[in-house]
Amino acid sequence: MHGHEVETWQPCGSQQVYWLRGEVRPLGELRARHRTLTERPYAAIFAVLRVRPLPPATDGFAADYDGQVHVEQLFWADAVIGEDCERRLN
């Protein structure tokens, strides 16, 4: 999900939501895809990312989430979201 001061990621099949951190390039690509795939801020998209875990945030917006991850690469993104995300990965 992307919107004003919000960038989060929820792994497929998980109830946990993570704050996104990362380098300018992969996050910029993800933001650009979000803008082309959605008509409004905060709309969820389906994205396949390579991430690595980061230590938990102790302050700021990120501290309100289950953790934070560093985005290393965006493989692809799609506007269609469904209950069957595991099937879509195969």
Helices and strands as residue ranges (DSSP letters): E 2-3, E 6-9, E 18-22, H 24-37, E 46-54, G 61-64, E 67-78, H 85-89
